[in-house]
């Protein structure tokens, strides 16, 4: 086996692209381009397992992906990602399949690059191309890298601006909610952490209807879940007032692409009653969505929302909604 053939044994299929296997402390991981991932995982340490695990992503070079992997690190700007084994407790069979694929490869070692040397590149047509490289001449263009990872994103600064605005909005709304809770402290003191079963059912129904309308891209159905005088505080602009304006907002948002996933996971203690009348409540939930753009690129987002509800008959309506984005 030539050194070129041996090096090729470290290369595997990752989605629509390639990756190579390296060994570190007896563990084999895959290094690939971030744009090979179906979606970007959230950038925080408390993400859910399904948010950082990819189904049917890996395969031997040239094969159809069937092996699962978990994202250990991803940087869409530098366009690099590191993949490892799925959780071997929750996903035992998938972890075994990953280890079997890793054992079929010949991992390569990582070391400091020399100032000048030669490197072999494996083209998409599997041709070996000899290139002369200089370590000091490697420069990453952040904007090009971001566009390659997800061409539908406008700019990094835009996302930073959105996060900054949302932080201020959430602080304001939480302060208002805190005042409302403070005025009704004796009532809350008598409550337990277990919500009323009927209110809990109404809340979970609201979440399901919200998710269903999101997946269908039905702005009218989504707006119908809000009160006439509702306020929507989103991460991408100023507050939106009134059901009609909220419907227009969702309609414009759905024109960006098709949401192939939207799952709301209610907090186990929600909803909570506000005041003594029993028809006003507040709740929190975790949400995750995947947007597929017309170009085929996918964007995963996730975060938490806070809602203030009004009970109309047996159904809950959203009077105020604010959410953050943890990606």
BELGIBEL-V849194 format. One record per residue. PHI is phi in whole degrees, 0 to 359 (999 if undefined). Layout:
phi
PHI
PHI
This chain:
phi
999
286
295
289
295
294
295
295
293
270
266
228
279
231
60
266
234
229
206
229
264
234
246
220
53
69
245
258
234
247
255
214
277
298
286
280
282
297
202
275
287
294
263
208
280
252
288
280
303
290
282
236
249
250
273
44
251
249
195
302
306
89
269
276
300
225
266
279
207
249
281
264
199
209
226
293
284
282
62
218
214
237
245
225
291
298
303
279
263
280
235
297
295
293
295
297
295
297
297
295
295
296
293
279
255
246
295
253
264
249
214
294
283
286
300
211
188
241
219
260
249
262
286
295
269
67
273
269
241
275
234
268
235
237
299
284
263
275
233
259
274
298
293
295
297
294
295
290
291
204
294
275
282
283
198
294
299
301
292
297
298
296
295
296
296
295
302
294
296
295
298
295
294
295
295
296
297
297
296
298
292
298
292
245
305
301
292
295
295
271
273
256
287
273
288
300
303
292
292
297
296
296
291
295
296
300
298
295
296
297
297
298
295
297
297
283
68
264
295
294
295
292
295
294
277
258
284
300
257
294
236
245
255
251
272
239
157
287
302
246
246
93
298
298
293
294
298
298
298
295
298
294
295
289
284
292
169
248
278
268
204
206
233
257
247
297
300
295
259
271
270
244
281
251
78
255
290
85
251
237
218
226
208
226
199
264
227
215
218
231
256
255
281
297
287
100
293
240
230
262
228
205
175
227
234
240
232
248
248
235
274
245
69
260
251
267
244
272
266
223
222
223
219
245
227
254
62
